[in-house]
């Protein structure tokens, strides 16, 4: 006896149900992937790559000391008269590059000259003012003496920092661009703190300055006072 198609509510024949949509056949695809002859090898490669990556990351993390608080710094050279006198003529302004021995200003009968080549960062622009030997007339920096100086807490790896170690640093002004240097010195005394601790308070952790050299001629965009971050490689 021949079978008749099943009728719907309206008396029409209905076709066999077929899955549609984005997940149609999904189970078959997953099953096919699981049964793929190379599935084990692929999974093993992924696991091994993850382990190697995690190991390399951990070793890199362990091999360097991070210093968050750092700054590009150049010592200020203050030029004053040897004897008191009246402020006379200025020959330079802020931002001027000067040569060693160049005449910068006059105080009375004295000529104020540059003791080294550098950049003028401040001038006393007050003609006629009485100037004592303790009063700076011109302040300048020597760009070749520029350093990156970080403040490292004593319990954050200070004992592992040594002169000559490689340093990578970035400056906020140039984002993630990396600069290379080397540790020049570690301060012998801690930075002074204004914090007053009582007996019941947590012990204060002192900060020491880590100074690093870098090629100032190669990194002419770096300026005195820029904020930085440092990584010292053990």
C-alpha positions in Angstrom: 0.0 0.0 0.0 1.5 3.4 -1.0 2.3 5.9 1.6 0.8 9.3 1.2 2.6 12.5 2.2 1.6 13.9 5.5 -0.8 16.8 5.3 -0.5 20.1 7.1 -3.3 21.9 8.8 -4.6 23.2 5.5 -4.6 19.7 3.9 -1.4 20.3 1.9 1.5 17.9 1.8 4.6 19.0 3.9 8.2 18.4 2.9 10.7 16.7 5.2 12.2 19.1 7.8 15.6 20.6 6.7 17.9 22.7 9.0 18.6 26.2 7.7 20.3 29.3 9.0 23.9 30.1 10.1 24.3 27.0 12.2 23.0 24.5 9.7 25.5 21.7 9.4 27.6 23.1 12.2 27.7 19.8 14.1 28.9 18.0 11.0 31.7 20.6 10.5 32.9 20.3 14.1 32.8 16.5 13.9 34.8 16.7 10.7 37.4 18.9 12.3 37.7 16.6 15.3 38.1 13.6 13.0 40.8 15.3 10.9 43.9 13.1 10.8 46.2 16.1 11.6 44.1 17.4 14.5 46.4 16.0 17.2 49.5 17.4 15.5 47.9 20.8 15.1 46.7 20.9 18.7 50.2 19.9 19.9 51.9 22.7 17.8 49.5 25.3 19.3 50.2 24.1 22.8 53.9 24.1 22.3 53.9 27.6 20.7 51.9 28.9 23.6 54.3 27.4 26.1 57.3 28.8 24.3 55.7 32.3 24.0 54.8 32.3 27.7 58.3 31.2 28.6 60.0 33.8 26.5 57.7 36.5 27.9 58.4 35.4 31.5 62.2 35.3 30.9 62.1 38.7 29.3 60.1 40.1 32.2 62.5 38.6 34.8 65.6 39.9 32.9 64.8 43.6 33.3 64.0 46.1 36.0 61.2 48.6 35.3 61.6 52.2 36.5 58.5 54.2 36.0 59.6 57.6 37.3 62.4 59.0 35.1 63.4 62.2 33.4 65.8 63.6 30.8 68.2 65.8 32.7 71.1 68.1 32.0 73.0 70.0 34.7 72.3 73.7 34.7 75.4 75.8 34.3 74.9 79.2 36.0 77.2 82.1 35.0 77.7 85.0 37.4 80.1 87.9 37.6 83.2 87.6 39.7 82.6 91.1 41.2 79.4 93.2 41.7 78.4 95.5 39.0 75.5 96.9 36.9 73.8 94.7 34.4 74.8 95.8 31.0 74.3 94.4 27.5 73.0 90.9 26.8 74.3 89.2 23.6 72.2 86.0 23.8 68.6 84.9 24.4 66.9 81.8 25.6 67.3 78.9 23.1 70.5 80.3 21.6 73.3 77.8 20.9 76.7 79.2 22.0 80.3 78.2 21.6 82.9 77.8 24.4 84.4 81.2 25.2 81.6 83.1 23.4 80.7 86.5 25.0 77.2 86.3 26.5 76.7 89.4 28.6 78.4 92.4 30.3 78.2 93.3 34.0 80.1 96.5 34.7 83.5 96.1 33.1 83.3 92.3 33.1 82.5 90.1 30.2 80.4 86.9 31.0 81.6 84.1 28.7 80.5 80.5 28.1 82.7 78.0 29.9 81.5 75.3 27.5 79.5 74.9 24.3 75.8 74.6 25.0 72.3 76.0 24.8 71.1 79.1 26.8 68.0 78.3 28.9 67.6 81.5 30.8 68.9 85.1 30.9 68.7 88.0 33.3 67.1 90.6 31.0 67.3 93.6 33.3 69.6 96.3 32.1 70.8 98.6 34.8 70.1 96.1 37.7 72.7 95.8 40.4 74.2 92.3 40.1 76.2 90.5 42.9 78.6 87.6 42.4 75.9 85.3 43.7 73.3 86.4 41.0 73.2 84.3 37.8 73.2 86.4 34.6 72.9 83.5 32.1 71.9 79.8 32.7 72.8 77.2 30.1 73.1 73.5 29.6 75.6 71.3 27.8 73.5 68.9 25.6 76.4 66.4 25.6 76.0 66.1 29.3 72.3 65.1 29.0 71.3 61.9 30.9 68.2 59.9 31.6 67.7 59.7 35.4 65.3 57.3 37.0 64.1 57.0 40.6 64.1 53.4 41.7 62.6 52.2 45.0 65.1 50.2 47.1 63.0 47.0 47.1 62.2 47.0 43.4 65.5 45.5 42.1 68.0 48.2 43.1 70.5 45.5 44.2 70.6 44.1 40.7 71.4 47.4 38.9 75.1 47.8 37.9 77.0 50.3 35.8 77.3 49.3 32.2 74.0 47.4 32.0 71.9 48.1 28.9 69.0 50.5 29.3 65.9 50.9 27.1 63.9 54.0 27.7 60.9 55.9 26.2 59.8 59.5 26.6 56.2 60.6 26.9 56.6 63.1 24.1 57.3 60.4 21.6 55.1 57.6 22.7 56.4 54.1 22.3 59.6 55.0 20.4 62.5 53.3 22.2 66.0 54.7 22.9 69.1 52.8 24.0 71.6 53.7 26.7 73.6 52.2 29.5 73.8 52.6 33.3 76.4 55.2 34.2 75.9 55.3 38.0 73.7 54.6 41.0 73.4 57.2 43.7 75.2 56.5 46.9 72.5 58.1 49.0 68.7 58.1 48.8 66.5 61.0 47.7 65.3 63.2 50.5 61.6 62.8 51.4 59.2 65.3 52.9 57.1 62.4 54.3 57.0 62.1 58.1 56.4 58.6 59.4 55.1 57.7 62.9 56.2 54.6 64.7 52.9 52.8 63.8 53.1 53.8 60.1 54.4 51.5 57.4 58.2 51.7 56.9 59.2 54.1 54.1 60.9 52.6 51.1 63.7 54.9 49.9 64.3 55.9 46.3 67.7 56.0 44.6 68.7 57.6 41.4 69.8 55.5 38.5 71.6 57.6 35.8 72.0 56.3 32.3 74.1 57.6 29.4 72.9 57.8 25.8 74.1 59.1 22.4 72.9 62.7 22.5 74.1 63.3 18.9 71.8 60.4 17.7 68.8 61.6 19.8 68.7 65.3 19.2 65.0 65.4 19.7 65.3 64.7 23.4 65.1 67.8 25.6 66.0 68.6 29.2 63.0 67.9 31.5 61.1 65.4 29.4 59.3 62.6 31.3 60.6 59.1 30.7 60.3 55.4 31.6 63.3 53.1 31.9 64.0 49.4 31.6 67.4 48.2 33.0 68.6 44.8 31.7 70.3 42.6 34.3 
